[in-house]
């Protein structure tokens, strides 16, 4: 879940550099998506799925992404751990 926090930070940095205000934009979501995929491969396929899910949840306008991103990440990772344990092996 720490990786999702890095993704949230990078999306905010990209948005502030481009728009100079707090807004949700696809550029920030793409930055989070790329960073999460790279870093979450350490957690295996489950980590990559969590990164993908969190990238899209973070994009939702009227939701607090500081709550939803960790909650979605935890849900995906726990679901994979209990139901698909083979998805949790590191890819590197």
C-alpha positions, 0 to 999 in steps of 0.5 A, spaced: 500 500 500 505 504 500 506 504 493 499 507 492 501 513 496 507 514 492 502 514 486 498 519 489 503 523 490 506 523 483 499 524 480 498 530 485 505 533 482 503 532 475 497 535 476 500 541 479 505 542 474 500 542 468 494 546 471 497 550 477 491 548 481 488 542 485 484 538 479 483 531 477 486 530 470 488 524 466 495 526 466 496 525 473 492 518 473 497 516 467 503 518 472 500 514 478 498 508 473 505 507 470 508 508 477 504 503 481 505 498 475 512 498 476 513 498 483 507 493 485 510 488 480 514 486 487 507 484 490 506 480 484 500 480 479 496 481 485 500 488 486 499 490 479 491 489 479 491 493 486 495 498 482 490 498 476 484 498 481 487 504 485 489 508 479 482 508 476 479 509 483 483 515 484 480 518 478 473 519 481 472 526 482 467 526 488 471 521 493 476 522 497 482 518 494 486 518 501 481 513 503 479 510 497 486 508 494 488 504 501 481 501 502 481 498 494 488 496 495 487 493 501 481 489 498 485 487 492 491 484 496 487 481 501 482 478 496 488 475 492 492 473 498 486 468 500 483 466 494 489 466 489 495 465 493 499 464 487 498 471 484 502 474 490 509 471 488 514 477 486 515 478 479 522 480 480 
